[in-house]
């Protein structure tokens, strides 16, 4: 365990540090009668059967939520943003347990009922929890620049298209304070990413810097299985930092006019090209295979 970007493993879920947080999450899940994913977990995460009672949090969150808490280094009074919050115990944990000033952001706020399990937020949930939740998508977050000490996006960005993901990761960087941390988790597959986005592209697009090691070694055992024909699926967590530095404006793509004023350094990646280009030009797993071939003479684990 420790700060750093890495893949989820079932073994880490079973550690004391993760187990302790998951017990609290489970209690919040029961207290606020949040969605139960027990049947889905039995099918997709066999190792999670029977953990933490019912209603049961979606099993990938047994790693993602504790990872996010530990990676963030939370202290009471911090301002936190939960982007794509939905109805999960994580936002409640930030508010009630970590004692942070948390704001949730979600594009799907409805009067009653639900659109899909754990997706979106209804008025009853907001009333019962007292949480501050704003209606907006990640590509246009309703918050000022440099507003939050910590920004979280837990297993959301792989569910949007590449253009929205690119805008979203920039928006998260925008609302993050200099010196603050962005914690992102994203679903990936060994042979095919679940969407048009991949973790390495997201780091580049954000203009932020990894905190601690960036461990790209794939786990030797699958973390779970995807909905698409039972294929293997994994989760990657990233913790990124917004550094407060400036560079000459002439690095901005397309100016060509000899400007010498300064821009925020984290904006360089986001402003290097005037038009959108696809994020996933080279699939992430292909990049990793090239790295492995160099490191281990063509032998790639889990081939």
N, C-alpha and C positions, 0 to 999 in steps of 0.2 A: 504494500500500500504506500501512499504518499502522493504528493503533488506531481502531476505529469499527465501527458496525453497517452492513452493506451486502450487496448481492447478489453472488453468485459470478459470475465470468466466466472463460472459457477463457483469455483473454489474461493474466489474473493468474497462472494456473497456470504459464504459460510464463516468468514472471520468474525471475531468478536466485535470489531469496530463497525462493520457493516450490519451485523445482526442487531446490535443495539438500536441503531437508527431505524431499521426496518420494523422493529417492534413498536416504536412510536408511530411510524407511518400507518401500521396496521390498526392501531388504536384510533387514530384520526379517521381512518377509512370507515371504521365501525360507528364512531360517534356521529359522523355526518352522513351515514348511509350512502356511501359513494358506490359506483358501479362494481359489480363482482365479476372477476375474470377467471374464476376457478376452472370452469370447463375448458376455456381456451388455453389456460396454462398447462392443463394435463396433456393437451394435444401438442403444444408447441415447445413446452419447457418441462420435460419429464422430471428433471431434477428438482423442480419447485413444488412437486405434489405434496400437499399437507403443510407447507410452510405458512406460518403466521395467521392461520385461521381464515374465517370468512366475515364479511365480503373480502375477497382477495384482490390485492393490487395486481395489475398486469406484471408478469414475472420479470420482464426485462428491467422494470423499475426497481426490482430488488437490488440491482447493481447500480442503475443510473442515479437514483435518488441519493444513496449514501456517497457515491462517487462525487456528485455535485456538491454535497454538503462539505465533505472533507477538502475538495479541491478549492472551494471558495474561500476558506479561512474566515468564516463569518464571526462577527462580533455584534452584540446588541446595539441597535440604533443605526446600523447600516441601511442605506437605501438600496432596495433590490427590485429588479424588474424580472417578471416571469413571462416570457414571450411565448404565446400559444399555450396559455396556462391550462385551459380546459377545466375539468372537475377532477382534480387529483389531490391527494394529501400533501403534495410537495409545497404548494403555495401556502397552505395552512401551517405547515411546519415552519416555513420562513417567518410567518407572522406570529404564531403562538409559542413556538418552542425556541427558535433562534432569536426572537424578539427584534426582528428587523422591520423597517418601514417598507412594506412590499406593495407593489402595484402589478396587477396582472393585465395582460393584453391578449385579446382574443377576437378574431373577426366574426365569430358566431355567438352572438348574445341574443337569446330568444326569450319570449315571455314565459313559456311553460313547456314542459315535456323535454324531449331530447331529440337531436338529429341522428347521432350515432353514439354508441356507448363511450362515455368519457370524453367525447369531442364536444366542444362548445360549452357554453355556460347559460343557464337559465336564471330568470329573475329570482326564483325561490332560493337557489343556491347562494346568490349574492346576499339576499336578505338574511338567510340563516347563518352565514359565515361572517358577514360584515366586512368582507374583503373589498378593497378598491380595485375594480376591474374596468378597463376601458375597451371600447369596441374599436378595433383597428387590426389590420393585417401587419405582418412583419415588414412588408415593403414600404410602409408609411406609418411608423410608430408615433403615436400621439404623445410625445414627450420632448422637452428641449434638449439641446446639446449638453453633454457632460453632466447628466442629471443623476446617474446611479453609480454607487460603489461596486455593485455586482449585477450582472445581467445573466439570466439563465434562459436556455432554449433546449428543452429536454425532449428528444425524439419527435421533433416537429418538422425540421427543415427538409427531411427526406420526403415529406408528403406534398411538397410544393414543386412547381416547375423550376427549371434552372434560372430563368430570369428573376423570378420572385426570390429564389434563394440568394442570388447575387445581391439584389437590392436589400434583402433582409439582413444579411450578415454585415453589410455596410451600415444599415440603420442601427443595428445593435452596437457596432463600434462607435457610431455617432453619439448615442445617448450614454455611453459609458464614460465615467470620469477618468482623466489621466491618472495612471496608477491603479485603476480598477481592473477587475477580472471578468471576463466573459467565459462562461462554462456552457459548452455545447455537447450534446450527445447525438449521434446519427447512426441509423441502421445501415449496414453494408452487407454485401454477400461476397464470398470468396471469388466466384466466377462472374458475377454480374451485380453491380450496385443496384440497389432497390429504386433508384431514381436517377436523374441526370446530374446529380451533385455528388461530390466526393470530398472527404475530409481535407485532403491536401489543397484542393482548389479553394475550399472555404477559408483555410488559413491565409492563403495568398490574397484572396479578395478582401478579407477583413482589414488588412493593413496592421494587424496586431501580431504579437510575438508569443510563442509558446512559453509557458511557465514550467520550469523543470524539464525533464527529458521528454523527447518525442519518440515513443516506442512503437515501431511499426511492425513488430513481429506478430504474425497471426497466431492465435491460440491453437493448440494442437487438438483440442476438443471443441466441437461446436457449442456455442452458447445457447442457441435455440434454432428453431426452424421457421421459415417464412410461410406465408399463406399460399404462395405460388407453388403448388405441387410438392409441398414438404421439403423444399430445398433448404440447405443450411443457411443460416443468417447469423450475423454477428453485430455487435454494437461497439462503436468507437467513441471514446470520450476525450474532449479537448478542453484544456484550460489555457486561455490566452490573456495577455496583458496589454493595456493601452499605454504606450510610452509617450511621455511629454517631451517631444523634441521637434525641431523645425528644420526645414531644408529650403534651398533656393526654389523659387517658383518655376524656374526654367525647366525643372524636371517634369512639370505637367505636360502631358502629351498634347500636341497640337497648338501650342502658343506661338513658338517660333518668332517671338518679338523681342527677345532679349530682356524680359522682365527679371528683376533681381530681388523683388520682395519675397517674403517667406510664406510658406504654407505649412500646415501641420503635417508632420512626417507620416502619421498613420493614414493620411488620405492619398498617399502616393499610389498604392495598389489600386485604389478605387478610381483614380483619375487618369490612369496611364493610357486609356483608350477612350476615344469619344463615343464609340458605339458599342452596343452589346455584342459579345461573342459567346458561343457555347462554352460552358464550363468544362464539360467532360470530353475534351478533344481526345485525350488518351485515357481510357478507363484506368481507375486507380489500381486495380489488381494487376494490370499489365505493367504499370510502373514498378510495383513491388516485385514482380517476377524478374524484371531487369536488375533491380537492386540485389535480389537474392542470387541471381546468376553470377554477379560479380563477386559476391561475398563468399558463396559456397560452391563455386565452380560448376554452376548449372544445376545444383541440387536444390530444389525448392520444397520446403515442408508442406505436408498436406496436399501433394499433387494428385 
